Amino acid sequence: MTPSNHLPLTTLNTVFEPSRLEVHIAKSESRAGAVLQIVQDLVGAGDTPIREARAAIRRQQNHQAAHMLHTLNGSVANLGGRRVCELAGELEMLLDRDGAPQLIDQLMGCLEREFQHFLKSASQWLELQQAQFELPGRRSRAREERMMELCECLAGNDLRAFDLFDELYAHLEARMVAEDFSTFRAALQTLNFSLALGYVQTVTGI
């Protein structure tokens, strides 16, 4: 995997600039899951950091609000959100010296808008990464887990085996010779689950 595989987001480079993240992913696919999880956690939290900072300001706990924005600044900086960082940094200084409430309120409004742009851009990037660069190993593990589940259903005469068969059809067909796959399908269709199980076990190596 190389950085050139990734879709460019140059038009968003002051909102969310993911090149540093893409370098980490390109260096080692094993890092991709951890990198994407960091972005997922931030996107999943939504505007909670801003709302909590506003609540602290309403309680006249400006220093606590400044600390919250400092933490947000650090998180967003790692993800290239320069416009959010600039506003959060300016607000942090104003709050620490108990600046004019009207100016603080105006800047908080600007920060809220910029943070929404950041979250939207980060979410779009995350969706692309998850669709394009899901680790082959992860897909393989998920498929093998479904194969194990199919074995369990066949062993227990569980009719959910038909749903799993539909899901795994292409994989099973590719793993069996044509004659075996035809016999396996016939066994499944006639509810001869024990015979069908034997064919799946041959594929899974159980």
N, C-alpha and C positions, 0 to 999 in steps of 0.2 A: 504494500500500500504506500503510495507516495502522496505528498501534498497536492500534486496536480490532479488527483482524483476528486478533490473536493470542489464544490461549486463556489465561485467567488462571491463574496458579499462586500465588495469594495464600496458600494453605495451606502453601506451602513457602518462605515469604519469608525465614526465618532459615537455611534450608538452602541454597537456590539461588534467588536473586531476579534474574530475567533482564530486568527492565524497562530497565536501561541498554543492554543489548544490543539490545533491541527498538527502542529509540529510534534507535540507529545504523542498523538495517535499514530503519526507516520513513523516515529522512531520505534514504537513497539505496540503491536496489536493488543498485547496483554494489558496495556494501559487504557485502552479505549473504554472499557466498562467503567473504570473509576472516574475517568474524565467526564463521560456522559452523565454519570450519577451526580457529580458536583453540579453540573448545569441543571439537571432534573430537580435536584433539591431546591436550588434557588428559584427556578421557575415555579415549582410546586408551592413555595411559600407565598408567591404572589406579592401583593403590596403590604404584607404584614409588617415588615420593618418600618415603612413609612407611617403606617397607622399607629404603631407603638410609639414612634418618636413624637407624633402629634399628641398622643395621649399624655406623654411625659411633659410636653410643653404646656398643655392645659393644666396640668398639676403644678405648674411652675417649677418643674424639675429639669431646668435647662441643661445642667451638666450631665444628667442621665440621658437626655435626648441626644446630646453631643456625642456621648459614648456609643449610643446605638448607631448614629450616622457614621461614626468612625469605623465601626464593625462592618456596616454596609459598604462603605468606601473600599475596605480591604477586599471584600468578596467580589465586588463588581470590577475592581481594578484588575484582578486576575483574569477576568473575562473580557477585557478591552472596552468597558463602558466608560469612555473618557468624559462624556458630557454629564453623566450621572455623578462621576467622581468629582468633577469640578464644582458642581452645585453642592454636593454633600460636604466637601471640604470647606467651602465658603460658609455654609450653614454651621458647621462644627465650630469654626472660629467665632462666629457671631453669638452662638449659644454659650460658648465658654466665657465670653465677656458680657453676657446679658445684653445683647444688642437690642435695637429698637424692635418691639413686637410686630409692628406693621411690616417692616422689612423682612423679618423672619417668616411671617405668614406668607408674604409674596413669594419668597424664595422656596418655601415648602410647596407652594402650588406649582412652581416651575419644576421642582424636583419630582413631584408626583407625576407630572406629564412626561418628563424625560424617562422616568423609571418604567412607565407603562410602555413607552417605545422600546426601551431596552428589553423588557420581558417578552414583548411580541417578537422582536428580532431573535432573541435567544431561543424562544420556543420554536420558531421556524427552522433555525439552524439545527436544533436538537432533533426535530422531526426528520429532517433530511439525513442526519447522521444515522439515526436509528433505522431508517429505511434502507440506506445505501451501504452502511458499514457495520451491520450487525455481524458479530464475529462468527465465522463458519463453525468454530468449535461449539459455540453456544447453540446454534441451530441444530447441530448434530446431536448434542446432549438432549435437547428438547425432543427431537424425533425419536431417539432411543428410549426416552422415558415413555413416550406414547406407545412404542412397540412393546415395552414391558407391560403397560396397561392393557394392551390388546391380548397379550398372553394370559394375564390374570382374568380378563373377561371370558376368554375361551375356556379356560380351566374351570371357571365358575358358572358356565352356561349362561352368561350375562349377555342380554341382547344389545347392550351398548357396544358390543364387538362390531356391529354393523356400521355404527357411526365412525368408529375408529378405522374400520376398513376403508370407508369412503375417504377419510382424511389421509390415510397412508397409502392409498391405491397406487400412486405413481412410484413410490419408494418400494413397495412390495413387488410390483411388476418388474422393476429394474433389478431387484435382488434375486429373483427366481428365474429359472429357465421357463420357457413358454409353457411346456407341458405341465410342470409342477404348479405354475400359477393358475392354469386352467383347472387342475384338479383341486387346488386350494379353494378357488372361487366356488366350485361345485359343492365342495364339502360345507362351506359356509352357508350357501344358499339352501342346502338340505338340512341345516342345523346339526350337521355332523361335526360338532365343535372339537371333539377329541382328535379327529383326523386333521382338521384345519390347524389345530394347535401344533401338531407335529411339524407341519410345514413352516410355521412361524418360528418355532424353536430352532429349526435348521438355519433359518436366516439370522436369528439373533445370537446363535451359538450357545443357547441356554441348555 
